[in-house]
Amino acid sequence: MVIIVGLGNIGVNYNNTFHNIGFRVVDKVAEKIGASFTKEKYKSIIAEGKFEGHSIMLCKPTTFMNNSGEALTLIKKKYKDARIIVAVDDIDLEKGVLRYRERGSSGTHNGLRSIVSYIGEDFERVRVGIGRDKSKDLADYVLSKIREEDRGIFDKAVDEAATLLLSKIAK
């Protein structure tokens, strides 16, 4: 079982914000494999599907970003040997830049920090760069809406991140 978790915040107020890039990535993976988010369990909205012989569960935690570890600990308890990959935004990368790591620290990301505090660092992650606006407070920036002129950058990055995740599963 491969579990791909997109980090974000639930609710229409957070749609199209930088901090919901992880949700957008798992939505794109779902689209590519023909899965639908129809279940709620493990403090998450879940979609299930298959890709090249692998069972895949896609998760969007409903715990809000800073408590994402709560959902991951429930998932990890049920699927002890599952491969977990987390999709997340990253202010320390330029807009649209992707970075994949097999494991590592949480860096400056509170959602990753929550996950690490619950299940440790032993999970893969794909980070999607959102850049940083130094004129705004960090929290205000990550919760702000993506500007129309940047939409193409992030649409492309989300698609590339979903493709990257599927390529990592297929290997």
C-alpha positions in Angstrom: 0.0 0.0 0.0 1.2 3.5 -0.9 -0.4 6.3 1.0 0.0 9.8 -0.4 -1.0 12.6 2.0 -1.6 16.1 0.8 -1.3 18.8 3.5 -3.7 21.7 3.6 -6.6 23.2 5.5 -10.2 22.1 5.1 -12.8 24.7 4.2 -13.6 27.0 1.3 -11.8 29.9 2.9 -8.5 28.0 2.2 -9.2 27.0 -1.4 -6.6 28.3 -3.7 -4.2 29.3 -0.9 -0.5 28.6 -1.0 -0.9 26.3 2.1 -3.3 24.1 0.2 -0.8 23.1 -2.5 -0.6 19.6 -1.0 -4.4 19.1 -1.3 -4.1 20.2 -4.9 -1.3 17.7 -5.6 -3.4 14.7 -4.2 -6.4 16.0 -6.2 -4.3 15.9 -9.3 -3.0 12.4 -8.5 -6.6 11.3 -8.0 -7.5 12.7 -11.4 -4.6 10.9 -13.1 -5.5 7.5 -11.6 -9.3 7.9 -11.8 -9.9 7.9 -8.0 -12.5 10.0 -6.1 -12.5 11.4 -2.6 -15.6 9.7 -1.2 -14.7 8.5 2.2 -14.0 10.0 5.6 -11.8 8.1 8.0 -8.5 8.5 9.9 -9.4 12.2 10.4 -9.0 12.5 6.6 -10.9 12.6 3.4 -9.9 9.5 1.4 -9.7 8.3 -2.2 -8.5 4.9 -3.2 -7.2 3.6 -6.5 -4.5 1.6 -8.3 -1.5 2.5 -10.3 0.7 0.0 -12.1 -0.3 -2.7 -9.7 0.1 -0.7 -6.6 -2.8 0.0 -4.2 -2.9 3.7 -3.5 -4.7 5.7 -0.8 -4.9 9.4 -1.1 -5.5 11.4 2.0 -6.4 15.0 2.8 -6.3 15.4 6.6 -9.2 17.3 8.2 -7.2 18.3 11.2 -5.9 21.5 9.7 -2.3 21.9 8.8 -0.6 22.3 12.1 -2.2 19.1 13.5 -1.6 16.9 10.4 0.3 14.4 12.6 -3.0 13.4 14.3 -4.3 12.0 11.0 -1.0 10.4 10.1 -0.7 8.5 13.4 -4.1 6.9 12.8 -3.2 5.9 9.2 0.2 4.6 10.3 -1.4 2.6 13.1 -3.8 0.8 10.6 -1.2 0.5 7.8 2.0 -0.2 9.7 4.1 -1.2 6.6 2.6 1.3 4.2 4.9 3.6 2.2 3.9 7.1 3.1 4.6 10.1 0.9 3.6 13.6 1.9 2.9 16.5 -0.6 3.4 19.9 0.9 4.1 23.6 0.1 7.5 25.1 0.9 8.3 28.7 1.4 12.0 28.1 1.2 11.8 27.0 -2.5 11.2 29.4 -5.4 7.7 29.4 -6.8 7.0 26.2 -8.8 10.3 24.4 -7.9 9.9 20.8 -6.7 12.0 18.9 -4.3 11.7 15.2 -3.5 13.3 13.6 -0.4 13.0 10.1 0.9 13.2 11.3 4.5 14.4 14.4 6.4 13.5 17.1 8.8 10.4 19.2 8.9 12.3 22.4 8.1 10.2 25.5 8.8 6.9 23.7 8.0 4.4 23.3 10.9 2.5 20.6 9.1 5.6 18.5 8.6 6.7 19.3 12.2 3.4 17.9 13.4 3.8 14.7 11.4 7.4 14.2 12.5 6.3 14.6 16.2 3.8 11.8 15.8 5.4 9.3 13.4 9.1 10.4 13.1 11.0 11.4 9.9 10.7 8.1 8.1 8.4 9.1 5.2 8.9 10.5 1.8 8.0 14.0 0.8 7.6 16.2 -2.3 7.8 19.9 -1.6 6.3 22.4 -4.0 8.0 25.8 -3.8 5.7 28.8 -3.1 8.4 31.4 -2.6 8.2 33.9 0.1 6.8 37.4 0.2 9.0 39.3 2.8 6.5 42.1 2.9 3.9 39.9 4.5 3.9 38.0 7.8 4.6 34.3 7.1 1.2 33.0 8.3 -0.6 35.7 6.3 1.4 34.8 3.2 0.9 31.0 3.2 -2.8 31.5 3.9 -3.2 34.1 1.1 -4.8 33.3 -2.2 -2.5 32.5 -5.2 -2.6 35.5 -7.5 -4.0 35.1 -11.0 -0.7 36.0 -12.6 0.9 33.1 -10.7 -1.8 30.5 -11.4 0.0 29.0 -14.4 3.2 28.5 -12.4 1.3 26.6 -9.7 -1.0 24.6 -12.0 2.2 23.4 -13.8 4.0 22.6 -10.5 1.0 20.7 -9.1 0.8 18.6 -12.3 4.5 18.0 -12.2 4.4 17.0 -8.6 1.6 14.5 -9.2 3.6 13.0 -12.2 6.7 12.8 -10.0 4.8 11.0 -7.3 3.4 8.5 -9.7 6.9 8.0 -11.2 8.2 7.2 -7.7 5.5 4.7 -7.2 6.1 3.0 -10.5 9.8 2.5 -10.0 
